[in-house]
Every structure is written in structure tokens, then in C-alpha cells.
Amino acid sequence: MPMKNQDYIDLEDRYGAHNYKPLDVVLTRGEGVWVYDVEGKRYLDCLSAYSALNQGHVHPKILAAMQDQLQKITLTSRAFRNDQMPLLFKELSDLSGYEMSLLMNSGAEAVETAIKLARKWAYRVKGIERNHAEIIVADGNFHGRTVTIVSFSSDELYREDFGPYTPGFISVRYGDAAAVEVAITPNTAAVMLEPIQGEGGVIIPPVGYLKKVAEICKKNNVLFIADEIQTGLGRTGKLFACDHENVKPDMMIIGKALAGGFYPVSAVLSSAKILGLFRPGEHGSTFGGNPLGAAVARTALKVLVEEGMIENAAAMGEYFSEQLAEMPQKNIREIRSRGLLIGVEMKTEAGPARGYCEGLQKKGILAKETHDTTIRFAPPLIIDKAVIDWAMPMIRDVLAK
């Protein structure tokens, strides 16, 4: 007898660590913007694996690239060279305008890489006394869950019971450029920010914030690091969210959609003067830059650009947001959006966002709550008006209850 959703849920609850609280749906297949559970029910994916699936589920061209590379060579480690990684380096530079990149696997690894690089730059270039470098971050940030990263989180859920914490981080109010300037000291190596705080609830800073922070950093000989793991690669309707203000940070961190949901690939992009500071043996990863991941990432970037997904994110994001704004607002406090990164914050008295996500699941729409009160809608960038029109009556019905 075929296993049902609940059978899999029971197995996971018994044998798996309880470090997540997913919706009770067990997915077995995906195609484009759609996913299917083990009982055959179809759902619209409005999370895109936290923007790792910008290109949609099982994109045929990315799949073909992965299948082709699987038959050749999958892993060389960085002890040897491979023929895919150099091509990805060049294509990343051509696309982004940065001179060099360093490949890792997860987003958190790339953030750790940027932190290490900023500290090395502080000691070798800026002349800060060793072990005294500070990095300014923002309240409400989410950059990952390693011990160092949770050390500068302002969310106690991520920090409690995981100390002692890594020193060297100063947190200031997000969206307040003046607070960044006040926090700078002779020991400041870098300012690291998300252009939009996705996990924080799709928090969009005031217009001009990123440009002002970049100017402050340049004036004070401080590196500006943008974490675009979730906002980059088309999600906001531009290649990078920083592009909305024509800002080019000293370091750019990307991941998630870099490999289209097929494989974990992340990268730090920067200048040769900064990335060139790493010497052999100082930093690395067994799987970082492996030929399988590099081949997948090359095709994931190619389809993102050639199939107009970035432009579609801008157009469909505007349409999606307009449709949300036209529905009854009795339970909605605010709608925040940039491209296809959309946060619907519910009024406190309307109840937790989790309940609304469970209601959407019953209707065949998968979204995820963040910080109790906000529902995040972030479908693949290939979504079209017909699908949005299909979903909107159900979203309207659920959010009005």
C-alpha cells in the first residue's frame, strides 16, 4: 500500500532531528512553479526554497547540464584543477563586473569567507592591530547559522545555548545610515548588510540607504559587503538588489539560485586586490568549485539571463503586489515588495502568520511565515500572470479570514 503524507511525517518526527517546523506536506516531484506531494496533490510553490529555485523546479537545461557532467567527473577537490571552474569564474566576472570570485558551497560558508577576508584585509591593508578588527552588521540580520554568524544575530532563537560567541561585531539599526557612521571606529574593517532583510520579514530599507552606506564606507576606508544570497540573481527584478541604487559593494556574497536548486554553490565576488589576499592553504573547501557544481552554476546563470527571468521578476512582482494591494486589508498591516520578494505582514490581532500558511496549503499554495506575523511570497521567477490570477482568489480568501 503506498505511503501517505502522514507516514513520512511520522518517520521524520521519529528519526530526524527537530530543528525545523515544516508545513505538513511531503513533496516528491517538482516542475516549473509547481510541486506535487506523495498523494498526488499539486501546489504552487511560493517559497522557491528561500530563492534557491529562481529558475523553477527541475529546469530542463540545468538538468541536462548536470546529467552531462555526472557522466564525466563530479569532484576533483582543489588539490587538482578542473575544466569547469575557470569557465564559471570568467562568466561570473562577465556577468557581475567583479574581477575575481571564490567558490564555496552553502551561503553560510560564503559569509564566513567574506568575514575572514575582511579581517585579513583589515590587518594586511588597512593596518588595524591584529585580532582587533570589527565588522558592523544590522539588527534583524540573517546571514546563516554557524557559531560566528549567530554571534551577531539579534534573534535569541538563533543564539540561545550556543555561546560563547565570537567577538568583533557591532550591530546597529537597519535602514539607518547615520547609525552606521556613528559606529565606525579606527578598528572597523567592514560593514555587512542584506540589501533587503528576507528572513527578517522582507524588510526594505529607505531609498538611498545602500548608496549612503557605500559612501560612508568609502570615506572611512571600510569595506562594504552585501549579502545577496537571497536577494541576488534576479529575485528583486534586477541582477542584484544593490543595482536598484546603482551600488557596487566591495564584496558581494551570492548563493542559493547560483545553481538553480540542483546543487549547493555559493561565491564571494570582489576585486583582485581584495580576493588576492588569500594565500594557498589559508582558506578552502573540499567541494568548493567542484566540476559538477560549476557546470550546473554555469547553466543556471545562463538561463537566468537568456530566458528573461530577471525582467519577468520585475513585471510579475509588480503585478503580484498590485493584486495583493487590491484585496480586503482588514487583516493586513502592510505589504512590502521588491520584484518577486514579497512580504505580507498581518495585524497582530489577526493571529499568527503560520495559520494563514496552513490555510494556503489546503488551497494548494505553499508559502512560509517568517517572524510570526509575516507571510513571504517568493515564487520562481518564471511565474506568469495566468498562474498569479489562478492563485489570487484563494490567497484573498485565506487572508481575509
Secondary structure, 3 states (H helix, E strand, C coil): CCCCHHHHHHHHHHHCCCCCCCCCCCEEEEEECEEEECCCCEEEECCHHHHCCCCCECCHHHHHHHHHHHCCCCCCCCCCCCCCHHHHHHHHHHHHCCCEEEEECCHHHHHHHHHHHHHHHHHHHHCCCCCCCEEEEECCCCCCCCHHHHCCCCCHHHHCCCCCCCCCEEEECCCCHHHHHHHCCCCEEEEEECCCECCCCCECCCCCHHHHHHHHHHHCCCEEEEECCCCCCCCCCCCCHHHHHCCCCCEEEECHHHHCCCCCCEEEEECHHHHCCCCCCCCCCCCCCCHHHHHHHHHHHHHHHHCCHHHHHHHHHHHHHHHHHHCCCCCEEEEEEECCEEEEEECHHHCCHHHHHHHHHHHCEECEEECCCEEEECCCCCCCHHHHHHHHHHHHHHHCC
